[in-house]
């Protein structure tokens, strides 16, 4: 039976709980325990995949095809444990499940209420995989006091009450604001946040206090006294230069020991933090620096490309190189020469996205990289833009484009070298989709196998001719243009096992030009950088040495 750690938040940044949860998971792993991390999202969105990146940041995708909150990306990056559909649940999904059961008659005509029907559904979710791990870490999104979160907190209260004593604890994150005028840290927000928890029947066992300034010992004692928490269980959390310092910083602050003490685990195995010490050594002692341009459309919110930014950092770790990623709005290149903006970069990356806005700028960025011999990595839409660019400028299809843009405009304007995927093989069955289907969860989602061409660049990068990567898209490059494009030097070096769907393209006789239909960034970790990102940064490093 797993021990449960519930992580809640007071006034704390959105990254605070996710990072603390991920770091704690890594620390428990370092002590030899098995862990799984889960996210309970109090908001009503059944499917984060239908949300704008400006609203929600990046949509993270699991191997089994779940579209989830970006916090699950942190969980994977820090623990290496692949998330599953059952590791993320929202209020919307809970209510949807309850209503479906009511319509089926599962409740035998009873009046449906938050207690017990909604709370029981949440508790059933919490119990999934209970026997698989030593520790289950469950982060509750939002802030204590939010009306949306009340069913979750009540479910946790019941869950803790129903389990054997000492099998569940509550960890609460708060912010200690600093008043510059008086030069003091204020503990009142923390006290009131804990009081709010206590009013709904929950009491924190461990407090994590975020602060930009050192917390004096007397303030820690004050917090412990008024929040009814042992002083050694009040853990300071200060700002860090890199998120990958978090496991080491939290260990120094005593977080993992406080959690084990709260469970009464004594003595506990000592942690082996060598992996994280090596990661930090590589980050803090780089042997060079490269500048990489990320040409996208969601540049106002960097969280929209969170996994890409982190995967580039991992590529830098692999090469002991500092990666300076700079975000450039693709729409600029629709009116201005890319050379003026991209000439000083060592590599160019065009990420995924949806819709026509900014795509002409991305096409011009791909053209600039191809013609100037600059390393280029196109991901999902970035691969499609590279194919459209080659179709127009190498294969002579001047009106080449994507069906996605015609569907959006409601008029046919392009020769569709990229088309809406209507049918594909998933496992042992065929999936069929129509362009007018509902948006949520209807894309080609999750992990799929790709077969790489012998002797190709990507086969050398992966060191294999069979790979498995995660997808999230509705549109595919049309295979009927393969022969025409390969004659012009755009090689289809990765295909689906049935040979029908292009997975990877690369430009022949180019230093480094690769486009992938999948999202390699989702599987990259600081201690296991994705091979594509590691080699991409290596190629950028070669350019930096030549300049």
MONORSUL-V524649 format. One line per field, one symbol per residue. burial: # if it has 24 or more other C-alpha atoms within 12 Angstrom, else .. Layout:
burial = ???
This chain:
burial = .###########.##################.###########.#######.#..########################################.##..................#######.######..#############..#############......###########.......###.###.#####....##########...#...##..##..###.########....#########.########.##.......#.#.##..#####....############..################################....#..##..###################################################....######.#......########..#................#############..####.##..###############.##..#..#########....########..##################################...
